[in-house]
């Protein structure tokens, strides 16, 4: 699963407005600042706070840094 680079560049965390990066399994977009993972379903990011899940410190270590 890949989102176009130009789309990924303009998406922001709905909570803190921070940058998002791909999660290790490429099925989530991760906000490192808030430690939240937003699911990507059928190629569409679910950018709703109620859909996000909180990441553990161990999970966050596996996420690419900006």
C-alpha positions as CSV (number, residue, x, y, z in Angstrom):
1,X,0.0,0.0,0.0
2,X,1.4,3.4,-1.0
3,X,-0.1,6.8,-0.9
4,X,1.2,9.3,-3.5
5,X,4.1,11.3,-2.0
6,X,2.4,14.6,-2.7
7,X,-0.6,13.4,-0.7
8,X,1.5,12.2,2.2
9,X,3.3,15.5,2.2
10,X,0.1,17.5,2.9
11,X,-1.6,15.1,5.3
12,X,-1.3,16.1,9.0
13,X,-2.4,14.7,12.3
14,X,-5.9,15.9,13.1
15,X,-4.9,16.2,16.8
16,X,-1.6,18.1,16.8
17,X,-1.3,19.1,13.0
18,X,2.1,17.3,13.0
19,X,3.7,15.3,10.1
20,X,2.6,11.7,9.5
21,X,4.8,8.8,8.5
22,X,4.1,5.3,7.3
23,X,3.8,2.7,10.1
24,X,6.1,-0.3,9.7
25,X,3.3,-2.5,8.2
26,X,2.3,0.3,5.7
27,X,-1.3,0.0,6.8
28,X,-1.3,3.0,9.2
29,X,-0.1,6.6,9.2
30,X,1.7,7.5,12.4
31,X,2.0,10.7,14.3
32,X,5.2,10.3,16.3
33,X,4.4,13.4,18.5
34,X,1.0,12.1,19.7
35,X,1.9,8.4,19.4
36,X,-1.2,7.7,17.3
37,X,-1.7,5.4,14.4
38,X,-4.4,6.2,11.9
39,X,-5.6,3.3,9.7
40,X,-5.5,3.3,5.9
41,X,-8.5,1.4,4.6
42,X,-8.7,0.5,0.9
43,X,-6.1,3.2,0.2
44,X,-8.1,5.9,2.1
45,X,-6.6,7.3,5.3
46,X,-9.1,7.4,8.2
47,X,-8.1,10.7,9.7
48,X,-10.6,10.7,12.5
49,X,-9.3,10.8,16.1
50,X,-11.8,8.1,17.2
51,X,-10.3,5.7,14.6
52,X,-6.7,6.2,15.8
53,X,-5.0,3.9,18.2
54,X,-2.3,4.8,20.7
55,X,1.1,3.3,20.1
56,X,3.3,1.8,22.8
57,X,6.9,3.0,23.1
58,X,8.0,-0.3,21.6
59,X,5.8,0.1,18.6
60,X,6.9,3.7,18.2
61,X,10.6,2.6,17.9
62,X,9.7,0.6,14.8
63,X,8.3,3.7,13.0
64,X,10.5,5.6,10.6
65,X,11.8,8.9,11.9
66,X,11.1,12.1,9.9
